[in-house]
Protein backbone atom coordinates (compact mmCIF):
# COMPACT_ATOMS: atom_id res chain seq x y z
CA UNK A 1 0.00 0.00 0.00
CA UNK A 2 2.87 2.39 0.82
CA UNK A 3 4.40 1.78 -2.61
CA UNK A 4 1.17 2.76 -4.38
CA UNK A 5 0.65 5.87 -2.27
CA UNK A 6 4.24 7.05 -2.72
CA UNK A 7 4.05 6.49 -6.47
CA UNK A 8 0.88 8.58 -6.66
CA UNK A 9 2.52 11.25 -4.49
CA UNK A 10 5.54 11.36 -6.83
CA UNK A 11 3.25 11.84 -9.83
CA UNK A 12 1.29 14.63 -8.16
CA UNK A 13 4.47 16.35 -6.99
CA UNK A 14 5.96 16.10 -10.49
CA UNK A 15 2.85 17.78 -11.93
CA UNK A 16 3.11 20.51 -9.29
CA UNK A 17 6.78 20.96 -10.19
CA UNK A 18 5.89 21.39 -13.86
CA UNK A 19 3.31 24.06 -13.01
CA UNK A 20 5.89 25.86 -10.86
CA UNK A 21 8.46 25.82 -13.65
CA UNK A 22 5.83 27.22 -15.99
CA UNK A 23 5.12 30.07 -13.55
CA UNK A 24 8.87 30.65 -13.17
CA UNK A 25 9.38 31.01 -16.92
CA UNK A 26 6.17 32.81 -17.90
CA UNK A 27 5.44 34.67 -14.66
CA UNK A 28 4.42 38.22 -15.48
CA UNK A 29 6.18 39.80 -12.50
CA UNK A 30 9.18 39.26 -10.26
CA UNK A 31 7.12 38.39 -7.15
CA UNK A 32 5.44 35.60 -9.15
CA UNK A 33 8.85 34.19 -9.99
CA UNK A 34 10.01 34.43 -6.36
CA UNK A 35 6.95 32.51 -5.18
CA UNK A 36 7.55 29.94 -7.92
CA UNK A 37 11.14 29.40 -6.77
CA UNK A 38 9.97 29.04 -3.17
CA UNK A 39 7.33 26.53 -4.22
CA UNK A 40 9.86 24.59 -6.29
CA UNK A 41 12.02 24.32 -3.17
CA UNK A 42 9.05 23.11 -1.13
CA UNK A 43 8.04 20.53 -3.74
CA UNK A 44 11.63 19.29 -3.93
CA UNK A 45 11.69 18.87 -0.16
CA UNK A 46 8.40 16.96 -0.36
CA UNK A 47 9.78 14.69 -3.09
CA UNK A 48 12.84 13.89 -0.99
CA UNK A 49 10.60 13.15 1.99
CA UNK A 50 8.38 10.84 -0.06
CA UNK A 51 11.47 9.05 -1.34
CA UNK A 52 12.68 8.56 2.23
CA UNK A 53 9.30 7.13 3.19
CA UNK A 54 9.28 4.81 0.18
CA UNK A 55 12.78 3.49 0.81
CA UNK A 56 12.34 3.39 4.59
CA UNK A 57 15.53 5.34 5.25
CA UNK A 58 16.36 8.56 7.03
CA UNK A 59 19.56 9.28 5.13
CA UNK A 60 18.26 12.39 3.32
CA UNK A 61 16.72 14.16 6.31
CA UNK A 62 19.79 16.38 6.56
CA UNK A 63 19.30 17.42 2.93
CA UNK A 64 15.68 18.30 3.72
CA UNK A 65 16.83 20.48 6.61
CA UNK A 66 19.46 22.30 4.56
CA UNK A 67 17.09 22.88 1.63
CA UNK A 68 14.39 24.25 3.91
CA UNK A 69 16.80 26.66 5.59
CA UNK A 70 18.20 27.86 2.25
CA UNK A 71 14.71 28.23 0.79
CA UNK A 72 13.55 30.29 3.76
CA UNK A 73 16.60 32.57 3.76
CA UNK A 74 16.39 33.05 -0.01
CA UNK A 75 12.71 33.91 0.13
CA UNK A 76 13.20 36.39 2.96
CA UNK A 77 16.10 38.04 1.12
CA UNK A 78 14.10 38.37 -2.09
CA UNK A 79 11.09 39.73 -0.22
CA UNK A 80 13.29 42.33 1.45
CA UNK A 81 14.83 43.21 -1.92
CA UNK A 82 11.40 43.62 -3.48
CA UNK A 83 10.25 45.81 -0.59
CA UNK A 84 13.30 48.08 -0.29
CA UNK A 85 15.11 47.92 -3.60
CA UNK A 86 18.90 47.75 -3.88
CA UNK A 87 19.75 48.74 -0.30
CA UNK A 88 18.50 45.71 1.62
CA UNK A 89 21.11 45.96 4.39
CA UNK A 90 20.35 49.52 5.41
CA UNK A 91 17.90 50.21 8.20
Biopython code that builds the backbone (N, CA, C, O; Angstrom):
import numpy as np
from Bio.PDB.StructureBuilder import StructureBuilder

atoms = [
    (1, "UNK", "N", (0.827, -1.201, 0.000)),
    (1, "UNK", "CA", (0.000, 0.000, 0.000)),
    (1, "UNK", "C", (0.872, 1.265, 0.000)),
    (1, "UNK", "O", (0.560, 2.245, -0.677)),
    (2, "UNK", "N", (1.966, 1.226, 0.769)),
    (2, "UNK", "CA", (2.869, 2.389, 0.819)),
    (2, "UNK", "C", (3.470, 2.655, -0.559)),
    (2, "UNK", "O", (3.637, 3.810, -0.951)),
    (3, "UNK", "N", (3.794, 1.598, -1.290)),
    (3, "UNK", "CA", (4.397, 1.779, -2.614)),
    (3, "UNK", "C", (3.427, 2.490, -3.555)),
    (3, "UNK", "O", (3.835, 3.369, -4.314)),
    (4, "UNK", "N", (2.162, 2.120, -3.513)),
    (4, "UNK", "CA", (1.170, 2.757, -4.378)),
    (4, "UNK", "C", (0.971, 4.221, -4.001)),
    (4, "UNK", "O", (0.915, 5.088, -4.874)),
    (5, "UNK", "N", (0.864, 4.494, -2.722)),
    (5, "UNK", "CA", (0.646, 5.872, -2.270)),
    (5, "UNK", "C", (1.851, 6.747, -2.598)),
    (5, "UNK", "O", (1.682, 7.889, -3.024)),
    (6, "UNK", "N", (3.055, 6.237, -2.407)),
    (6, "UNK", "CA", (4.245, 7.047, -2.715)),
    (6, "UNK", "C", (4.387, 7.272, -4.220)),
    (6, "UNK", "O", (4.838, 8.334, -4.647)),
    (7, "UNK", "N", (4.009, 6.287, -5.018)),
    (7, "UNK", "CA", (4.050, 6.492, -6.473)),
    (7, "UNK", "C", (3.063, 7.563, -6.907)),
    (7, "UNK", "O", (3.387, 8.400, -7.749)),
    (8, "UNK", "N", (1.868, 7.545, -6.345)),
    (8, "UNK", "CA", (0.876, 8.580, -6.656)),
    (8, "UNK", "C", (1.370, 9.950, -6.182)),
    (8, "UNK", "O", (1.191, 10.955, -6.871)),
    (9, "UNK", "N", (1.988, 9.979, -5.006)),
    (9, "UNK", "CA", (2.515, 11.246, -4.486)),
    (9, "UNK", "C", (3.616, 11.793, -5.395)),
    (9, "UNK", "O", (3.670, 12.998, -5.642)),
    (10, "UNK", "N", (4.498, 10.914, -5.897)),
    (10, "UNK", "CA", (5.536, 11.358, -6.828)),
    (10, "UNK", "C", (4.928, 11.962, -8.086)),
    (10, "UNK", "O", (5.396, 12.991, -8.573)),
    (11, "UNK", "N", (3.893, 11.329, -8.610)),
    (11, "UNK", "CA", (3.254, 11.836, -9.831)),
    (11, "UNK", "C", (2.633, 13.207, -9.578)),
    (11, "UNK", "O", (2.806, 14.129, -10.376)),
    (12, "UNK", "N", (1.914, 13.338, -8.472)),
    (12, "UNK", "CA", (1.288, 14.626, -8.159)),
    (12, "UNK", "C", (2.330, 15.718, -7.908)),
    (12, "UNK", "O", (2.148, 16.862, -8.324)),
    (13, "UNK", "N", (3.413, 15.364, -7.232)),
    (13, "UNK", "CA", (4.469, 16.351, -6.987)),
    (13, "UNK", "C", (5.182, 16.738, -8.284)),
    (13, "UNK", "O", (5.580, 17.890, -8.452)),
    (14, "UNK", "N", (5.343, 15.786, -9.195)),
    (14, "UNK", "CA", (5.958, 16.104, -10.487)),
    (14, "UNK", "C", (5.079, 17.064, -11.289)),
    (14, "UNK", "O", (5.589, 17.975, -11.940)),
    (15, "UNK", "N", (3.771, 16.864, -11.244)),
    (15, "UNK", "CA", (2.849, 17.782, -11.930)),
    (15, "UNK", "C", (2.932, 19.171, -11.305)),
    (15, "UNK", "O", (2.954, 20.179, -12.012)),
    (16, "UNK", "N", (2.978, 19.214, -9.975)),
    (16, "UNK", "CA", (3.110, 20.506, -9.293)),
    (16, "UNK", "C", (4.423, 21.188, -9.669)),
    (16, "UNK", "O", (4.470, 22.407, -9.832)),
    (17, "UNK", "N", (5.479, 20.406, -9.803)),
    (17, "UNK", "CA", (6.776, 20.960, -10.194)),
    (17, "UNK", "C", (6.725, 21.539, -11.606)),
    (17, "UNK", "O", (7.314, 22.587, -11.870)),
    (18, "UNK", "N", (6.030, 20.869, -12.500)),
    (18, "UNK", "CA", (5.889, 21.393, -13.860)),
    (18, "UNK", "C", (5.130, 22.716, -13.874)),
    (18, "UNK", "O", (5.514, 23.646, -14.583)),
    (19, "UNK", "N", (4.052, 22.801, -13.090)),
    (19, "UNK", "CA", (3.313, 24.064, -13.007)),
    (19, "UNK", "C", (4.180, 25.182, -12.430)),
    (19, "UNK", "O", (4.095, 26.330, -12.867)),
    (20, "UNK", "N", (5.005, 24.843, -11.457)),
    (20, "UNK", "CA", (5.887, 25.861, -10.860)),
    (20, "UNK", "C", (6.940, 26.334, -11.850)),
    (20, "UNK", "O", (7.249, 27.524, -11.905)),
    (21, "UNK", "N", (7.494, 25.413, -12.635)),
    (21, "UNK", "CA", (8.458, 25.824, -13.648)),
    (21, "UNK", "C", (7.797, 26.685, -14.726)),
    (21, "UNK", "O", (8.411, 27.615, -15.249)),
    (22, "UNK", "N", (6.566, 26.377, -15.047)),
    (22, "UNK", "CA", (5.827, 27.222, -15.995)),
    (22, "UNK", "C", (5.676, 28.636, -15.437)),
    (22, "UNK", "O", (5.906, 29.613, -16.151)),
    (23, "UNK", "N", (5.293, 28.748, -14.171)),
    (23, "UNK", "CA", (5.121, 30.067, -13.553)),
    (23, "UNK", "C", (6.469, 30.785, -13.464)),
    (23, "UNK", "O", (6.530, 32.007, -13.594)),
    (24, "UNK", "N", (7.542, 30.035, -13.244)),
    (24, "UNK", "CA", (8.866, 30.646, -13.173)),
    (24, "UNK", "C", (9.284, 31.235, -14.522)),
    (24, "UNK", "O", (9.880, 32.311, -14.572)),
    (25, "UNK", "N", (8.977, 30.542, -15.595)),
    (25, "UNK", "CA", (9.382, 31.009, -16.920)),
    (25, "UNK", "C", (8.449, 32.094, -17.440)),
    (25, "UNK", "O", (8.914, 33.097, -17.981)),
    (26, "UNK", "N", (7.146, 31.911, -17.285)),
    (26, "UNK", "CA", (6.169, 32.805, -17.895)),
    (26, "UNK", "C", (5.729, 33.913, -16.950)),
    (26, "UNK", "O", (5.189, 34.926, -17.396)),
    (27, "UNK", "N", (5.950, 33.738, -15.660)),
    (27, "UNK", "CA", (5.439, 34.670, -14.658)),
    (27, "UNK", "C", (5.512, 36.117, -15.067)),
    (27, "UNK", "O", (6.577, 36.582, -15.473)),
    (28, "UNK", "N", (4.418, 36.848, -14.977)),
    (28, "UNK", "CA", (4.418, 38.221, -15.478)),
    (28, "UNK", "C", (5.215, 39.192, -14.605)),
    (28, "UNK", "O", (5.609, 40.257, -15.081)),
    (29, "UNK", "N", (5.455, 38.853, -13.361)),
    (29, "UNK", "CA", (6.176, 39.800, -12.502)),
    (29, "UNK", "C", (7.228, 39.063, -11.674)),
    (29, "UNK", "O", (7.221, 37.836, -11.576)),
    (30, "UNK", "N", (8.120, 39.836, -11.089)),
    (30, "UNK", "CA", (9.179, 39.262, -10.264)),
    (30, "UNK", "C", (8.653, 38.577, -9.006)),
    (30, "UNK", "O", (9.168, 37.516, -8.653)),
    (31, "UNK", "N", (7.654, 39.123, -8.309)),
    (31, "UNK", "CA", (7.121, 38.388, -7.152)),
    (31, "UNK", "C", (6.530, 37.024, -7.518)),
    (31, "UNK", "O", (6.618, 36.085, -6.726)),
    (32, "UNK", "N", (5.930, 36.902, -8.703)),
    (32, "UNK", "CA", (5.441, 35.597, -9.149)),
    (32, "UNK", "C", (6.589, 34.605, -9.288)),
    (32, "UNK", "O", (6.460, 33.437, -8.922)),
    (33, "UNK", "N", (7.692, 35.071, -9.810)),
    (33, "UNK", "CA", (8.850, 34.192, -9.986)),
    (33, "UNK", "C", (9.468, 33.806, -8.640)),
    (33, "UNK", "O", (9.927, 32.677, -8.472)),
    (34, "UNK", "N", (9.482, 34.732, -7.688)),
    (34, "UNK", "CA", (10.012, 34.432, -6.356)),
    (34, "UNK", "C", (9.150, 33.375, -5.670)),
    (34, "UNK", "O", (9.677, 32.447, -5.055)),
    (35, "UNK", "N", (7.854, 33.507, -5.770)),
    (35, "UNK", "CA", (6.951, 32.513, -5.185)),
    (35, "UNK", "C", (7.120, 31.166, -5.884)),
    (35, "UNK", "O", (7.053, 30.120, -5.238)),
    (36, "UNK", "N", (7.336, 31.184, -7.188)),
    (36, "UNK", "CA", (7.552, 29.936, -7.919)),
    (36, "UNK", "C", (8.827, 29.240, -7.461)),
    (36, "UNK", "O", (8.842, 28.019, -7.302)),
    (37, "UNK", "N", (9.891, 30.000, -7.249)),
    (37, "UNK", "CA", (11.141, 29.402, -6.769)),
    (37, "UNK", "C", (10.952, 28.829, -5.374)),
    (37, "UNK", "O", (11.458, 27.746, -5.079)),
    (38, "UNK", "N", (10.233, 29.536, -4.511)),
    (38, "UNK", "CA", (9.971, 29.039, -3.168)),
    (38, "UNK", "C", (9.131, 27.760, -3.214)),
    (38, "UNK", "O", (9.374, 26.829, -2.446)),
    (39, "UNK", "N", (8.166, 27.717, -4.094)),
    (39, "UNK", "CA", (7.325, 26.533, -4.222)),
    (39, "UNK", "C", (8.102, 25.366, -4.816)),
    (39, "UNK", "O", (7.877, 24.218, -4.433)),
    (40, "UNK", "N", (9.006, 25.640, -5.740)),
    (40, "UNK", "CA", (9.862, 24.586, -6.287)),
    (40, "UNK", "C", (10.715, 23.979, -5.172)),
    (40, "UNK", "O", (10.887, 22.762, -5.113)),
    (41, "UNK", "N", (11.240, 24.817, -4.301)),
    (41, "UNK", "CA", (12.018, 24.315, -3.169)),
    (41, "UNK", "C", (11.161, 23.443, -2.263)),
    (41, "UNK", "O", (11.604, 22.384, -1.818)),
    (42, "UNK", "N", (9.944, 23.879, -1.991)),
    (42, "UNK", "CA", (9.050, 23.114, -1.128)),
    (42, "UNK", "C", (8.668, 21.777, -1.759)),
    (42, "UNK", "O", (8.626, 20.758, -1.070)),
    (43, "UNK", "N", (8.394, 21.774, -3.049)),
    (43, "UNK", "CA", (8.041, 20.529, -3.739)),
    (43, "UNK", "C", (9.238, 19.585, -3.777)),
    (43, "UNK", "O", (9.073, 18.373, -3.639)),
    (44, "UNK", "N", (10.423, 20.120, -3.959)),
    (44, "UNK", "CA", (11.628, 19.292, -3.934)),
    (44, "UNK", "C", (11.820, 18.653, -2.566)),
    (44, "UNK", "O", (12.168, 17.476, -2.474)),
    (45, "UNK", "N", (11.600, 19.410, -1.515)),
    (45, "UNK", "CA", (11.688, 18.870, -0.159)),
    (45, "UNK", "C", (10.656, 17.757, 0.022)),
    (45, "UNK", "O", (10.959, 16.716, 0.604)),
    (46, "UNK", "N", (9.441, 17.977, -0.473)),
    (46, "UNK", "CA", (8.399, 16.956, -0.357)),
    (46, "UNK", "C", (8.760, 15.697, -1.140)),
    (46, "UNK", "O", (8.485, 14.585, -0.688)),
    (47, "UNK", "N", (9.372, 15.864, -2.305)),
    (47, "UNK", "CA", (9.779, 14.692, -3.094)),
    (47, "UNK", "C", (10.869, 13.895, -2.375)),
    (47, "UNK", "O", (10.851, 12.664, -2.390)),
    (48, "UNK", "N", (11.806, 14.584, -1.756)),
    (48, "UNK", "CA", (12.836, 13.887, -0.992)),
    (48, "UNK", "C", (12.223, 13.155, 0.194)),
    (48, "UNK", "O", (12.619, 12.032, 0.506)),
    (49, "UNK", "N", (11.259, 13.786, 0.853)),
    (49, "UNK", "CA", (10.599, 13.146, 1.993)),
    (49, "UNK", "C", (9.820, 11.908, 1.559)),
    (49, "UNK", "O", (9.857, 10.882, 2.239)),
    (50, "UNK", "N", (9.118, 11.995, 0.437)),
    (50, "UNK", "CA", (8.377, 10.838, -0.063)),
    (50, "UNK", "C", (9.339, 9.714, -0.442)),
    (50, "UNK", "O", (9.047, 8.542, -0.206)),
    (51, "UNK", "N", (10.471, 10.061, -1.020)),
    (51, "UNK", "CA", (11.473, 9.049, -1.344)),
    (51, "UNK", "C", (11.988, 8.366, -0.077)),
    (51, "UNK", "O", (12.163, 7.148, -0.051)),
    (52, "UNK", "N", (12.228, 9.147, 0.964)),
    (52, "UNK", "CA", (12.680, 8.562, 2.231)),
    (52, "UNK", "C", (11.634, 7.622, 2.819)),
    (52, "UNK", "O", (11.972, 6.577, 3.375)),
    (53, "UNK", "N", (10.376, 7.997, 2.696)),
    (53, "UNK", "CA", (9.304, 7.132, 3.189)),
    (53, "UNK", "C", (9.238, 5.846, 2.362)),
    (53, "UNK", "O", (9.074, 4.756, 2.911)),
    (54, "UNK", "N", (9.366, 5.981, 1.050)),
    (54, "UNK", "CA", (9.282, 4.809, 0.177)),
    (54, "UNK", "C", (10.422, 3.833, 0.432)),
    (54, "UNK", "O", (10.210, 2.622, 0.474)),
    (55, "UNK", "N", (11.618, 4.355, 0.600)),
    (55, "UNK", "CA", (12.776, 3.488, 0.815)),
    (55, "UNK", "C", (12.949, 3.073, 2.275)),
    (55, "UNK", "O", (13.724, 2.164, 2.572)),
    (56, "UNK", "N", (12.240, 3.727, 3.176)),
    (56, "UNK", "CA", (12.344, 3.387, 4.590)),
    (56, "UNK", "C", (13.674, 3.779, 5.210)),
    (56, "UNK", "O", (14.175, 3.093, 6.101)),
    (57, "UNK", "N", (14.244, 4.877, 4.743)),
    (57, "UNK", "CA", (15.531, 5.339, 5.252)),
    (57, "UNK", "C", (15.425, 6.794, 5.681)),
    (57, "UNK", "O", (14.551, 7.535, 5.232)),
    (58, "UNK", "N", (16.333, 7.178, 6.556)),
    (58, "UNK", "CA", (16.359, 8.563, 7.025)),
    (58, "UNK", "C", (17.636, 9.264, 6.582)),
    (58, "UNK", "O", (18.053, 10.242, 7.204)),
    (59, "UNK", "N", (18.254, 8.781, 5.529)),
    (59, "UNK", "CA", (19.563, 9.285, 5.127)),
    (59, "UNK", "C", (19.494, 10.693, 4.536)),
    (59, "UNK", "O", (20.478, 11.429, 4.604)),
    (60, "UNK", "N", (18.366, 11.082, 3.963)),
    (60, "UNK", "CA", (18.262, 12.385, 3.318)),
    (60, "UNK", "C", (17.589, 13.444, 4.175)),
    (60, "UNK", "O", (17.276, 14.524, 3.674)),
    (61, "UNK", "N", (17.359, 13.168, 5.446)),
    (61, "UNK", "CA", (16.718, 14.158, 6.313)),
    (61, "UNK", "C", (17.593, 15.395, 6.500)),
    (61, "UNK", "O", (17.076, 16.499, 6.670)),
    (62, "UNK", "N", (18.900, 15.220, 6.470)),
    (62, "UNK", "CA", (19.793, 16.380, 6.557)),
    (62, "UNK", "C", (19.654, 17.270, 5.322)),
    (62, "UNK", "O", (19.690, 18.496, 5.425)),
    (63, "UNK", "N", (19.495, 16.648, 4.161)),
    (63, "UNK", "CA", (19.303, 17.421, 2.930)),
    (63, "UNK", "C", (17.990, 18.199, 2.988)),
    (63, "UNK", "O", (17.918, 19.334, 2.515)),
    (64, "UNK", "N", (16.963, 17.598, 3.561)),
    (64, "UNK", "CA", (15.683, 18.296, 3.716)),
    (64, "UNK", "C", (15.858, 19.524, 4.601)),
    (64, "UNK", "O", (15.333, 20.597, 4.300)),
    (65, "UNK", "N", (16.596, 19.361, 5.691)),
    (65, "UNK", "CA", (16.826, 20.477, 6.611)),
    (65, "UNK", "C", (17.597, 21.606, 5.940)),
    (65, "UNK", "O", (17.230, 22.773, 6.076)),
    (66, "UNK", "N", (18.646, 21.273, 5.228)),
    (66, "UNK", "CA", (19.459, 22.296, 4.557)),
    (66, "UNK", "C", (18.654, 23.011, 3.473)),
    (66, "UNK", "O", (18.716, 24.235, 3.360)),
    (67, "UNK", "N", (17.903, 22.255, 2.679)),
    (67, "UNK", "CA", (17.088, 22.884, 1.634)),
    (67, "UNK", "C", (16.020, 23.797, 2.214)),
    (67, "UNK", "O", (15.745, 24.861, 1.660)),
    (68, "UNK", "N", (15.420, 23.394, 3.317)),
    (68, "UNK", "CA", (14.385, 24.245, 3.907)),
    (68, "UNK", "C", (14.976, 25.532, 4.468)),
    (68, "UNK", "O", (14.361, 26.592, 4.353)),
    (69, "UNK", "N", (16.151, 25.456, 5.069)),
    (69, "UNK", "CA", (16.800, 26.663, 5.586)),
    (69, "UNK", "C", (17.197, 27.592, 4.437)),
    (69, "UNK", "O", (16.957, 28.798, 4.503)),
    (70, "UNK", "N", (17.800, 27.037, 3.392)),
    (70, "UNK", "CA", (18.200, 27.857, 2.245)),
    (70, "UNK", "C", (16.989, 28.466, 1.537)),
    (70, "UNK", "O", (17.034, 29.619, 1.108)),
    (71, "UNK", "N", (15.920, 27.700, 1.415)),
    (71, "UNK", "CA", (14.710, 28.231, 0.794)),
    (71, "UNK", "C", (14.114, 29.372, 1.588)),
    (71, "UNK", "O", (13.676, 30.370, 1.016)),
    (72, "UNK", "N", (14.095, 29.231, 2.913)),
    (72, "UNK", "CA", (13.549, 30.293, 3.756)),
    (72, "UNK", "C", (14.399, 31.555, 3.678)),
    (72, "UNK", "O", (13.870, 32.654, 3.510)),
    (73, "UNK", "N", (15.710, 31.401, 3.799)),
    (73, "UNK", "CA", (16.601, 32.570, 3.756)),
    (73, "UNK", "C", (16.530, 33.246, 2.389)),
    (73, "UNK", "O", (16.519, 34.474, 2.308)),
    (74, "UNK", "N", (16.482, 32.467, 1.327)),
    (74, "UNK", "CA", (16.386, 33.051, -0.008)),
    (74, "UNK", "C", (15.083, 33.794, -0.222)),
    (74, "UNK", "O", (15.065, 34.858, -0.841)),
    (75, "UNK", "N", (14.002, 33.244, 0.280)),
    (75, "UNK", "CA", (12.709, 33.908, 0.131)),
    (75, "UNK", "C", (12.652, 35.197, 0.935)),
    (75, "UNK", "O", (12.127, 36.203, 0.458)),
    (76, "UNK", "N", (13.181, 35.177, 2.137)),
    (76, "UNK", "CA", (13.195, 36.392, 2.955)),
    (76, "UNK", "C", (14.072, 37.463, 2.314)),
    (76, "UNK", "O", (13.710, 38.639, 2.310)),
    (77, "UNK", "N", (15.216, 37.067, 1.774)),
    (77, "UNK", "CA", (16.104, 38.036, 1.124)),
    (77, "UNK", "C", (15.435, 38.647, -0.114)),
    (77, "UNK", "O", (15.532, 39.854, -0.338)),
    (78, "UNK", "N", (14.769, 37.833, -0.904)),
    (78, "UNK", "CA", (14.097, 38.371, -2.090)),
    (78, "UNK", "C", (12.914, 39.256, -1.716)),
    (78, "UNK", "O", (12.654, 40.261, -2.377)),
    (79, "UNK", "N", (12.199, 38.886, -0.661)),
    (79, "UNK", "CA", (11.086, 39.733, -0.223)),
    (79, "UNK", "C", (11.594, 41.083, 0.265)),
    (79, "UNK", "O", (10.980, 42.117, 0.003)),
    (80, "UNK", "N", (12.718, 41.069, 0.978)),
    (80, "UNK", "CA", (13.293, 42.329, 1.446)),
    (80, "UNK", "C", (13.801, 43.161, 0.267)),
    (80, "UNK", "O", (13.672, 44.385, 0.268)),
    (81, "UNK", "N", (14.373, 42.501, -0.730)),
    (81, "UNK", "CA", (14.828, 43.206, -1.921)),
    (81, "UNK", "C", (13.655, 43.829, -2.666)),
    (81, "UNK", "O", (13.741, 44.969, -3.122)),
    (82, "UNK", "N", (12.567, 43.092, -2.789)),
    (82, "UNK", "CA", (11.397, 43.622, -3.485)),
    (82, "UNK", "C", (10.763, 44.781, -2.721)),
    (82, "UNK", "O", (10.197, 45.692, -3.325)),
    (83, "UNK", "N", (10.858, 44.746, -1.396)),
    (83, "UNK", "CA", (10.250, 45.805, -0.595)),
    (83, "UNK", "C", (11.100, 47.072, -0.566)),
    (83, "UNK", "O", (10.561, 48.178, -0.618)),
    (84, "UNK", "N", (12.436, 46.922, -0.485)),
    (84, "UNK", "CA", (13.298, 48.085, -0.290)),
    (84, "UNK", "C", (14.140, 48.457, -1.487)),
    (84, "UNK", "O", (14.680, 49.563, -1.525)),
    (85, "UNK", "N", (14.275, 47.598, -2.450)),
    (85, "UNK", "CA", (15.113, 47.918, -3.602)),
    (85, "UNK", "C", (16.533, 47.419, -3.403)),
    (85, "UNK", "O", (16.749, 46.353, -2.825)),
    (86, "UNK", "N", (17.506, 48.195, -3.885)),
    (86, "UNK", "CA", (18.896, 47.752, -3.876)),
    (86, "UNK", "C", (19.531, 47.744, -2.490)),
    (86, "UNK", "O", (20.427, 46.938, -2.239)),
    (87, "UNK", "N", (19.102, 48.604, -1.597)),
    (87, "UNK", "CA", (19.745, 48.739, -0.296)),
    (87, "UNK", "C", (19.033, 47.889, 0.752)),
    (87, "UNK", "O", (18.317, 48.420, 1.601)),
    (88, "UNK", "N", (19.226, 46.573, 0.697)),
    (88, "UNK", "CA", (18.499, 45.707, 1.617)),
    (88, "UNK", "C", (19.162, 45.612, 2.994)),
    (88, "UNK", "O", (18.541, 45.135, 3.944)),
    (89, "UNK", "N", (20.419, 46.065, 3.111)),
    (89, "UNK", "CA", (21.113, 45.956, 4.388)),
    (89, "UNK", "C", (21.059, 47.230, 5.208)),
    (89, "UNK", "O", (21.533, 47.256, 6.344)),
    (90, "UNK", "N", (20.490, 48.285, 4.649)),
    (90, "UNK", "CA", (20.354, 49.517, 5.411)),
    (90, "UNK", "C", (19.066, 49.508, 6.194)),
    (90, "UNK", "O", (18.082, 48.892, 5.785)),
    (91, "UNK", "N", (19.074, 50.193, 7.323)),
    (91, "UNK", "CA", (17.898, 50.210, 8.205)),
    (91, "UNK", "C", (16.937, 51.301, 7.852)),
    (91, "UNK", "O", (15.901, 51.445, 8.500)),
]
sb = StructureBuilder()
sb.init_structure("model")
sb.init_model(0)
sb.init_chain("A")
sb.init_seg("    ")
for serial, (resi, resn, name, xyz) in enumerate(atoms, 1):
    if name == "N":
        sb.init_residue(resn, " ", resi, " ")
    sb.init_atom(name, np.array(xyz, "f"), 0.0, 1.0, " ", f" {name:<3s}", serial, name[0])
structure = sb.get_structure()
